[in-house]
Amino acid sequence: MSDQFITINGLELPFKAGQTILDVARENNIPIPTLCHLKDATPTGSCRVCVVEVKGARSLLASCTTPAVKGMDVKTESAQVIQARKTVIELLLSSGNHNCAISGSNKGSWENLQLRANAGDGSQELCPVWGDCRLQELAYQYQVNAGRYEHTEIPYPLELKNPLIVRDFSRCIRCGRCVQACNEVQVNQAISYGYRGYDSKIVTGGDRPLIESDCVFCGECVQACPVGALVEKKARYVWRPWKSQKVRTTCPYCGVGCQQWLHVQDGKIVKVTGVEEGAPNKGRLCIKGRFGYDFIYSEDRLKTPLIREKNGEFREASWDEALDLVADKFKQIIDESGPDALAGVSCARSINEDSYFMQKLFRAVFKTNNIDHCART
Ligand code: FES
């Protein structure tokens, strides 16, 4: 038990060495809003939404980067704190295309937005993550819009060239979570910050599209993006958060057992994300786990066993017939040539339990050690 305490909103709370004010607040269910903070990555303190008032400090401090120090007296919701957060949110809303909060801004009315969105000119005005945007959530929570500041247009065009991810620089708030997800979480080192000032942008080496870069399309950056700057191509304008249900499952691709959320809408999977609080992947997924769910709906899927006839043609069979045939063939081979004439290769897509049963079948029932596991996925 720690003997060091800080006070947050009048509550005396213990902390451990190395914890930030945000860590202590979260551990004690005291809400502090964040935008750039990414769990398990080095805090950058770039957005300033998480500022708090610390007695004796000359200015407000970012709670995500400020270490807890014995005797600190912190206020997370003072008038000064609220005003600072509002200003940060207003500035972010005034830079780029955040049209969910356009009402009351200098840029135009909802009516104009709808007209532009319906123009069919490919301008894609409506935000694809409406209802699942951290900035939108904060704008509503703190009741701010982009009205006070001059609007800044982002000059970079939409990047639609990539097979799985759409990059919309006009919605990017340069929080850097995608950079950390790529470099610190997945350690792919494919993206970073580029240019300076108003021209600042998240770039790949040589500022090329993702498809021409070192990107492996794990989609960790998409999951980390708190706004609509990075979205799954397949889910864009299809997935609507308030219409979908989340179903937890285990990834079917390899034996690691990564935990996934299937986002199911009208009975179909429309996107997949990692379960942040779940071992072993802690929210991370690979390209197959995140994007490879189309096979479920493929017309080419085998739905019944097929038995090859003597003439080489396949015919449909029942499971009983197919399994009886396989069992008879196994028996025949063992009777004629002994158990070591058999060998089994367990599928890498199987769960550990299935692979365990497969080796039991070969070792305990067939009496051979000719059993292996396919390493390729
Ligand atoms: Fe702390 Fe962004 S969350 S500065």
Residues whose N, C-alpha, C, O or C-beta is under 5 A from the ligand:
A	BS01	FES	P33 T34 L35 C36 H37 G45 S46 C47 R48 V49 C50 A62 C64
